[in-house]
C-alpha cells in the first residue's frame, strides 16, 4: 500500500492546523483545500495547497480536478447544505468522509454523567450545535440509505498556541 492521500477542507484552523502538521509528519500525502487567507497557522511544508471557496462547488471541482482521495476531512462544514454539497462532490472521490462535528451536540444539560457516545444529541441552547446535529443526521441517512462512507468526530476542548482553553467553567 502506498501513501495515504488525504484532503482537508480547511487546514489553517485550530484543530485542522494541528492535524495537518501530524498528517505531514506521518508521511500522509496531504492536500488542503482552503481560501489561502490565513497567516496565523500556515500549512506545513509538504502539504499541497489547493485554493477554492468551499461554498462555491464549481471552484472546488476546478481545484480538485480529477483527484481521488483515501479520505476527505471537512473541518468547516457547519450546516446541512455544506455537507450535502460535500456528499455530491466527494461521493465517488473518497473511500472515507470525515465530518468534524462538536461535543456541544450532546444533550445539554446532560441527563447523566459522564457524557458518552450513547448520550443523545440535543442542544436547545445553541444553533451551532443544532446545525451540527442536522449535519450528522444527514450523514447517518446517507450511510444507511446509500452506503456513503462517513465518520463523525466530536471534538470538545480545542486549543493551540494562539487560542487557549477557556477556564473557570464547570468543564475546566
C-alpha angles and dihedrals in degrees: 000000000000130000117311112250110215132179120207116198097210117009103175101068129100095270101028097050091056090046090049091053092049092045093055091043087052091055095251115155095239126197118185120199113199143121092267095233102123121102094163095070110020120191115265120258109271097037118116110233116212116187120214141122104253089207088063107068093193091057090049092051090048092050097048094039107178097337122136125199139207087221139007116201118194114201096167106050108116104159137042092252089060091053092043089056091048091052091051094048100039104031092105097025104064140049092207133021116201119199118199104216128163139259086229086077089076119100110292116232092023116235091210137020136256099047108227136175088272092059108113119255109243131127114166092177104062128047091201089062093047090051091051089050089052089051090051091048090053092050093048089051092049091050095048097042103031106018092244103172103235135166123187122209121190111198118194121186107024125186144142139175090295100042125039130202113269109250135202099050128107091266095057 
